[in-house]
Amino acid sequence: MFASKKALLFLANGSEETEVVVPIDVLRRAGIKVTVASIDGSRDALKCAQDTVIVPDISISEVSTDDIYDVVIVPGGEKGAAAMAKNPAVGNLLQQHYSKGKLVAAICAGPLVFQAHKIGIKNATVTAYPECQKELKTDYNIVDQPVHHCELKTNDGEQHMLTSQGPGTAFAFALKIVEILDGSSKMTKKALVFIANGSEEIEAVTTIDVLRRAEIEVDVVSIEKSGHDAVKCSRNVRVLPDKSLDDIKNTQYDCVVIPGGNDGSKAMANSSEVGQILTKHYQDGKIVAAICAGPRALLSHKIGVDHKHTITCYPSVRKEFTDGEPYKLDNPDNPVCHSRHTGKGDTEEKEHHLVTSQGPGTTMVFALKLIELLKGKDEATKVKDGLLV
């Protein structure tokens, strides 16, 4: 799923060119979309530490606070790092991504930029160019390693910092970024499960249960106006949400799930807030999943209607869809359908994913498919075996 991964790399006059070009090259070979942002307020070419001139893709002023990247990269170079350390826009973007659990990565003198903007100070362990380590010791634990990945657990979730020593470690640094973004590290995946009055409790609770067994962080979010109150599900089970819609504004998830239930799915189909969240995550290449009557919310909010997806749903709900317009209906013998579209987005190639399933009896297979997509087949098999499926 690298086509949906995005990296932001800062560039300044005096940046070390090897530490700029190697990560760009390696990440792009892996299919990761890399955006090079000049911190100097324009798209003009910048002269690096050894006089190589590099042209950025954009100016940092063009990076919106709504743009969320999977990794933000700070190259070294004494002069370039010093400029980044003084740039408040650099600090704001680093803080934003680090606090959201995204990877921040710095090489050579780059960790001094983390220090200047108070990223992970007093808690994180870093490596850096040897001459920079003395200054960093006042705020970080120091290790003498070519590359170091620091993972911290906080009340807000996991935070991730990757540091490296210099030009000679640039390949190892870039390859470690690829490894982490590939999900082979233990970076937390996050899922959002909507609930409403009338949601089907088996489909909601079983999905939550199974995903959490895979150590996926699940937020159960009520779409009701009384957002923190318990919702009454279709068979009168009352479920207390973790959060309200207001609580998750600007939060990005790896997967968004719509359970069924006739009344609950209709409420989600009629909710503009749900529609906005589904649209944003689908456009960003995240997994959008719906079960039973849940796919009617996909249709209502026009999720992926231009991409000729194949879906399934509860048998009696199939009559609400016209086969092929806009979705193709899957063989009713298939309990789960994963439909993927790969194509050009506005500025990059992206993968778009819809996962749909038929009803209460297929919920466990549905949830295991989500684990497979989020964390791989081995993790899905491990959870499946533990459930005695």
N, C-alpha and C positions, 0 to 999 in steps of 0.2 A: 504493500500500500504506500510505497514511497512517492507515488505521483501526487499524493495528498499532503506530503510533508513540505514544510516551508522553513527556510533559514534566512536570517537577516545578518549581514556582516557589515560592520562599520569600517569606514575608510577615511583616513586623514592624511594631510601632508606629513611625511615622515613615518608613515606606517611601514613595517618590514614586509617587503613585497613577497618573499617566500611564504610568510605566514598568512598572507592574503590569498595568493594564487593557489597554493596547495589545497586548502580547505574548499575553495570554490570548485576547483577541478574535481577533487575526489567526491564531494557531495553531489555534484551534477552528474558524474558518472553513475552514481547510485540512483539517479532519477529524482533527487531532491531539488525543489525549486529554490535557488539561492538568489537573493536580492542584495546587491551591494549598495549601501547608502553612504553618501558623503556627509560628513558632519559639518562641512563648511558652508552649508546653505545654498548650494547650487549643484548642477550636474557637470561642472567643469572638471577637466582632468586634474589629477593630483599627483605630485611627485613623491615617490616613496623614498625610503631611507637610503637606498643605493641608486637613486636617480631614475629608476624605472617609472614611467608615467602610466597610470591606470585610470581608465574612465569609469566612473560609477554608473549604476543603473538609475538611481534616483538620489534626491537630496533627502536628508533626514527630516526636513520639514514636510515631505510628502508622505511620511509614515504616520498613519492615523492611529490614535489610541485604541481604535476598534480592531486594528490589525493584530492578530495573534499569530506568532511564529512558534514553531516547535523548538527552535534553538536560536539564540542571539549570540553572535561571535565577535570577540574583541581581539584583533591581532596586536602584536607587539610593535616594537620600534619606539625608541625612547621619546622622540619628538611627537610621534603620532599618539602614543599612549597618554602623554602629558596633556595634549589637546583634548582627548576624550575625557580625561579626568576632570577637566574644567567645564565640560559641556553639559548643561542641565538636561537637554533632550536625551542625551545618551543615558544619563542617570535615571530619568523617568522611565525609559523603555526597559532598562535592565531591572529596575524595581518591579515594574508591572509584570514582566514575564517570570521573574524569580518567585514573586509572591503567588503566582498562579500555578506553580509547580513545573513550569517549562524549564528546559535546560539553558543555562547561561555558560558560555565557554570562553576562556581567555588563555592566551599563550604568551610566553616571554615576559615582557613588561606589562602585558594586558591585565594581570591580576591587580596591579596598582590602580587600574580604573575601577575595579570592584571595590577596592578599599576606599577610594575617594568618594564613591557613591554609597558606601555603607552596605554593600551586598554581602550578607552572611557573616558580618564581622562578629567576633567573639565566639563563634560557633563552628565555622567551617574549617576544613583542612585543605591546604592548597600547595601546589608546587609552582615554580616560576624560574625565570632566569636567575642564576646564582647571585648576581649583584643586586637583585631586587629583593632577595629573601630577607635581608636584615630589616628593611623597612616594613615588610609585611608581617614580621614576627610580633609586632605590637598588637595586631588585631586577629591573626590567624595562627592555627597550628601549621607547621611547615613540614613537608616530607620531601626527601630528595629522590624523586621519581620522574621519569620522562613524561608520564601522563598520570593524573590522579582524578578519579571521579568521586566526589563527595556527595553522599546522600544523607539528608537530614530529615527526620520526622518531627513535625510540629503539630500544634493543635489545628492548623489549617490544612494539613496534609503533608506530602513529601516535597522537599525542595532539592534541586540538583545543580551542582556546580562542577564544571570540568576545567582543569587547568593543565598547562604543559610548559616545558622549559625553554624552547627556542626553535630557531629555524631547522635544526637537525632532527627535532621531534615532531615537525609539522605533519608528516605523513601519519605517524602513530596517533597524533591528536585528531586528525580528520577522520581516520578509520574508527576511532573510538566514538566519535559523534555518530557516524553511520551505524555502528553497533547499537548504541543507545536508542537511536530513533527507530531501529528495526524491532525494538521491543525485547531484545535478548537480555537486557538488564532488567532490574526489578522496578522500573518506573511505574508508578501507579496509573492504571487506566480508570477513567471516570465514566459512569453511566448515569443518565437521568431517566427515572421512571415516573411518568405522569399518573396521578390518580384523581378521580372525581367521584362525586356521588353517582352510584350506579355502575362503577367499574367492576369488572369480573375479578373477584378476589383470588381465585386460583391463578389466573394469568398474571396478576400484579405481584402477589406475594411469592409465588414459585419463581418467577423471574428474578425478583430481588434476592431471594434465598440462594439460588444457584449461582448468580453472578458474584455474590459476596463470598461464596465458597472458593472462588477463584481469586480472591483478594482484589476484586474490582471494587472501587469506591462507588457506592450507589447513593444518589440523592433521590429520595421519594418526595415528589413535589405535588402539592395540591393545586388544582387550577381554580378552586372555589374562592369566592371573595373573602370568606373567613379562612384564610390560607393556612393557619396553624391549627385549626380544629380538625378533629377526626372526620373522615368521610365515611359515609354509609354505603357499602358496596352492594352489589346486586342481590346477594343472599344474606344481607343484613349484618355481615361482619364489618366491624368498625376498625378502620386503619388510621393511625395517627401519622401524618406526614412529617418528614424531616424539615421541610422548608416550604415557603410559599413562592409564588411566581416573582414577587418583588425581591425575594432573597437571592435569586439566581440571575438577576440582570447582569449581563456582560460575562457570565460564567460560560466557559467552553467545555463541552463533554466529548468523549470519544464515541459515545453511543446515546441515542435518545429513543426511548421505548414508549409505545402507546398500547396499553392493554385494551381488551375488548370490554364487553358489557354494553348492552344496547343504549342505555341512558348515558353512561359515562363516555362512550365513544362519540355519541352525538354532541355532548357538551364540548369535547375536544375539537370536533369538526367545526363547531361554531365559535371557538375561542380565537380571537385575533392574536392574542399573546402566544398561544400554542403554535399558531401558524407561523409567526415570526421566528420562533425558536427552531421549528422544524426546517424552515427555509434556510436560515443561516447555517445550521449544521450540515444540511444536505449540500449547500453550495460550497462549504469548506471541506467537503470530502469525508465527513464523518458518517458513521453508520446511523441510518434512520430505520427503526424496526417497529412493526405493528402486528398484532395478533387478533384473530377472531373478527370482531366488527371494527377493530382499530383501523384497518386500511381505508375506511370511509373518511377518516381525518386526512389521510394522504391525498385522496381525491379532492376533498373540499378545499385544501390548501394548495393544491396543484403541485405537489412534491414530485419532481422528476417527470412531469407529464411530457416533456419534450424529448425524453431519452428512451422511450419505447421499452420501459421496464416490464418484466413479468412478475406478477404477484399471485398470492393465494389469500384466502380469507374463509370465514365461516360459511358453510354451504348456503344458508338462506340469505346471506349478504351478497352473494355472487350476482344476484339479479339487479343489484344497484350499479353494476359495472357492465359496460359494453365491451366484449372481448376485442382487444386491439385499439380501443379508443377511450382513454389514452394508454391504458395498460393492457398487456396480454395476460389472460388468465391461465395459470399453470394447471397442469394435470391434477384433478382433485384427489388422486391417490398419493400425491406428494405432501407430507405433513408440513414441510418447511421449504420456502423458496428464497434463495439468495440471488438477487439480480444486481449485476454490476455494469456500470456504463463508464467507459473511458473516452475522454474527448477533451477538446480545448475549452477551458474556461475563459474568463475575460482576458487574463494575462498569462495563463499557464495551463499545462495539461493536468487534468485531475481525474481521479476515480470517484464515482458516485455510487453509493451502496443503499439498496433497499432490502431488508430482510422481513419476510412476512410468514405468517403461520395460521393454522386453521381454527384452533380453539383450545379449551381447557385441557383436553387430553394430549395435545401436542406441545404444551408449554415447556416441558422439560427438554424436549428435543430442540425447541426454539431457543431456549436460554443457552444450551450447550453449543449451538451454532454461533451465538454471539460471543461466547468465550473463545471458540476456535478462531474467529475473525479478529478478536481483540488481543489474544495472548497465545494463539497457536494451537495446533492439534494435540500436542503433548499435554498441555494444561487442560484442554477439554476432556481428553481421555482420563486424566487423573481424577478430575471431578466426577466424571461419569462413573468410573469404577467405585468411587467412594459412595455414590448414591445408589449403587447396585442396579443401575439401569440395564 
